[in-house]
Amino acid sequence: MARQVGLLKLKGTLDGITFYKTIDGHLAKMQSGVDATRIQNDPAFQRTRENGAEFGGAGAAGKLIRAAHKAYLQDASDTRLTSRLVAALMLVIQADTTNARGERTVMDGQPDLLTGFDFNINGKLGTCMFAPYVATIDRVTGKLTVNVPSFNPINMISAPTGATHFKLISAGVEIDFENAAYVVDTQQSAVMPWDNTPTAVLNLVNSVTPASTHPLFLALGIAFYQEVNGVQYSLKSGAFNALAIVKVLG
């Protein structure tokens, strides 16, 4: 992969070189010289096929996770979320010690490796919320809970410039990766002022299927607002909102 320089930027394919634009700028790369049929059948490409199968599995799993958190991702995600999530899921799949290479899955891997994953690299939960909390998952009852003791917002929340208010958000998610299905329940606190007034004790309780045998994910986040003439506006279209997976039960 090469970076295009100069005043003239190309797009398209010329003499076997593809020119294209990304968020990293204008790039160029050579077209692959290997026929797709050969990759699918030649024994020499066995590792390539295995890697491709597991990468496809990670992509499908990532799509499910993003869909399950869709209610919040419009205001709490970054442009690299898809690729970052797939990379994290590849580690989950590679931790599968049950299946053969090329057949490893998220279900038989270690989904708990996603604990701490931030959906928005521009607004990480750990760098904007310092208030202590306890995240619990009860598989029997299907309750995924975040308990947040009272805290002083000014001391415990690092808000972006312009923010006057905030609220905490949570999502409890049950995912059936094999059948591409999920159950999700979202909760949120009231919008609170970012000042020295201590908050009340907060309990965000999300409910999914009791006694589910599927992986369970609990996400916690924070959304920032700016009050103008009594109206709360999402700050900079949510560019600095945070959402992270804080607990997983595989």
C-alpha positions in Angstrom: 0.0 0.0 0.0 1.4 3.4 -1.0 0.3 7.0 -0.3 -0.5 9.3 -3.2 1.4 12.6 -3.1 1.3 15.7 -5.3 -1.6 17.9 -6.5 -3.2 15.3 -8.7 -5.1 12.5 -6.8 -6.3 9.5 -8.8 -9.3 7.2 -8.2 -9.8 4.0 -10.1 -7.5 1.3 -11.6 -4.6 2.0 -14.0 -2.0 -0.6 -15.2 -2.9 -3.0 -12.4 -2.7 -0.3 -9.7 -5.9 0.7 -7.8 -6.1 4.3 -6.6 -8.6 5.1 -3.8 -9.4 7.5 -1.0 -9.7 6.6 2.7 -9.9 8.5 5.9 -6.1 8.3 6.0 -5.8 10.0 2.6 -5.4 9.0 -1.0 -3.7 5.6 -1.3 -2.7 3.1 -4.0 -2.2 -0.6 -4.1 -1.3 -3.3 -6.6 -4.1 -5.6 -7.7 -3.9 -9.2 -6.6 -2.5 -11.5 -9.2 -4.0 -14.7 -7.7 -7.2 -16.0 -9.3 -10.1 -16.5 -6.9 -10.7 -20.0 -8.1 -7.1 -21.0 -7.3 -7.5 -19.5 -3.8 -10.6 -21.6 -3.2 -9.1 -24.9 -4.4 -5.3 -24.9 -4.4 -3.9 -26.8 -1.3 -1.2 -24.1 -1.2 -3.8 -21.6 -0.1 -5.3 -23.7 2.7 -4.1 -21.3 5.4 -5.6 -18.4 3.4 -9.0 -20.2 3.2 -8.9 -20.9 7.0 -8.0 -17.3 7.8 -10.7 -16.1 5.4 -13.4 -18.3 7.1 -12.5 -17.1 10.6 -12.3 -13.5 9.4 -15.8 -13.9 7.9 -17.0 -15.2 11.2 -15.6 -12.2 13.0 -17.2 -9.9 10.6 -20.6 -11.5 11.0 -20.3 -11.5 14.8 -19.2 -7.8 14.7 -22.3 -6.9 12.6 -24.5 -8.6 15.2 -22.9 -6.8 18.1 -23.2 -3.4 16.3 -26.8 -4.1 15.5 -27.6 -5.0 19.1 -26.1 -1.7 20.3 -27.6 0.4 17.4 -29.7 2.5 19.7 -26.6 4.2 21.1 -24.0 3.8 18.3 -25.3 6.6 16.2 -24.1 9.0 18.9 -21.3 6.9 20.4 -19.0 5.4 17.7 -16.1 6.3 15.5 -15.3 5.7 11.9 -13.0 2.7 12.7 -15.5 0.9 14.8 -16.1 -1.9 12.4 -12.4 -2.8 11.8 -11.5 -2.4 15.5 -14.4 -4.7 16.5 -13.4 -7.3 13.9 -9.8 -7.3 15.1 -11.0 -7.8 18.7 -13.3 -10.6 17.7 -10.5 -12.3 15.8 -8.7 -12.6 19.2 -11.8 -14.1 20.7 -12.0 -16.7 17.9 -8.3 -17.5 18.1 -8.8 -18.4 21.7 -11.1 -21.3 20.7 -9.3 -24.4 21.8 -12.1 -26.8 20.7 -12.4 -26.5 17.0 -9.8 -26.9 14.2 -8.2 -23.9 12.6 -10.6 -22.4 10.0 -13.6 -23.7 12.1 -13.0 -21.7 15.3 -16.0 -19.6 16.5 -16.8 -16.7 18.8 -19.1 -19.0 20.8 -16.3 -21.5 21.5 -13.7 -18.8 22.0 -13.4 -16.3 24.8 -16.1 -13.6 24.4 -15.0 -12.1 27.7 -11.9 -10.8 25.9 -14.3 -8.0 24.7 -14.5 -6.6 28.2 -13.3 -3.0 28.1 -14.0 -2.6 24.4 -14.8 1.0 23.6 -17.3 1.7 20.8 -16.0 5.3 20.4 -12.2 5.7 20.3 -12.8 9.5 20.5 -14.7 9.2 23.8 -13.4 6.3 25.9 -15.4 5.5 29.0 -12.3 5.2 31.2 -11.1 8.6 30.3 -14.3 10.5 30.9 -16.0 8.7 33.8 -14.1 8.1 37.0 -17.1 7.4 39.3 -16.9 3.9 40.7 -19.6 1.4 39.6 -20.4 -2.3 40.0 -21.4 -4.3 36.9 -23.2 -7.6 37.5 -24.8 -10.2 35.3 -27.2 -12.8 36.7 -27.8 -15.4 34.0 -30.6 -17.1 36.0 -32.8 -14.0 36.2 -31.5 -12.4 33.0 -30.7 -9.2 34.8 -27.6 -7.2 33.7 -27.1 -4.4 36.2 -24.9 -1.3 36.7 -24.9 0.2 40.2 -23.4 3.6 40.5 -23.0 5.1 44.0 -23.6 8.8 44.5 -20.8 11.0 43.1 -19.8 14.6 42.4 -20.1 15.1 38.6 -17.4 17.9 38.5 -14.9 15.6 40.2 -15.8 12.3 38.6 -16.8 13.2 35.0 -14.4 14.7 32.5 -16.7 16.5 30.2 -15.8 18.0 26.8 -15.8 21.8 26.3 -19.3 23.2 26.1 -21.0 20.4 28.0 -23.5 21.4 30.7 -25.3 18.2 31.4 -24.9 14.4 31.0 -26.7 11.1 31.5 -25.5 7.5 31.9 -26.7 4.9 29.5 -26.6 1.1 29.6 -27.4 -1.9 27.4 -27.9 -5.5 28.3 -27.5 -7.8 25.3 -28.0 -11.5 24.7 -26.5 -12.7 21.4 -27.1 -16.0 19.6 -24.2 -15.9 17.2 -25.1 -19.3 15.6 -28.6 -18.1 14.5 -27.7 -14.5 14.1 -30.3 -13.3 16.6 -30.1 -11.1 19.7 -32.2 -9.6 22.6 -31.4 -6.2 23.9 -32.7 -3.9 26.7 -31.4 -0.4 27.1 -31.7 1.9 30.1 -30.7 5.4 30.9 -30.6 7.8 33.8 -32.2 11.2 33.9 -30.2 14.1 32.3 -28.1 15.5 35.1 -26.3 18.9 35.5 -22.5 18.7 35.3 -21.8 20.6 38.5 -21.0 20.1 42.2 -24.4 18.6 43.1 -24.0 14.9 44.2 -26.0 12.5 42.1 -28.5 10.1 43.6 -27.5 6.4 43.7 -28.1 5.0 40.2 -29.2 1.5 39.3 -29.5 0.7 35.6 -31.2 -2.7 35.3 -31.3 -4.4 31.9 -33.4 -7.5 31.3 -32.9 -10.3 28.8 -34.0 -13.9 28.6 -33.8 -15.7 32.0 -31.5 -18.7 32.0 -30.2 -17.9 28.5 -27.4 -20.2 27.3 -26.0 -17.5 24.9 -23.2 -15.0 25.6 -24.4 -11.9 27.6 -22.9 -8.5 27.3 -23.3 -5.4 29.5 -22.4 -2.0 28.2 -22.2 1.3 30.0 -21.8 4.7 28.5 -22.2 8.4 29.0 -23.9 11.0 26.8 -23.1 14.8 27.0 -25.4 17.7 26.4 -25.4 21.4 26.2 -28.3 23.4 27.5 -29.4 26.4 25.5 -32.5 28.3 26.6 -33.7 25.4 28.6 -33.3 22.9 25.7 -30.8 20.0 25.9 -28.8 19.5 22.7 -26.5 16.5 22.1 -23.0 18.0 22.2 -21.3 18.0 18.8 -23.7 15.3 17.6 -22.4 13.0 20.2 -18.8 12.9 19.0 -17.5 12.6 22.5 -20.1 10.2 24.0 -18.7 7.0 25.4 -20.0 3.5 25.3 -18.0 0.4 26.4 -18.6 -3.2 27.2 -18.0 -3.5 30.9 -18.9 -7.1 31.6 -19.3 -10.3 29.6 -20.6 -13.7 30.5 -19.8 -16.2 27.8 
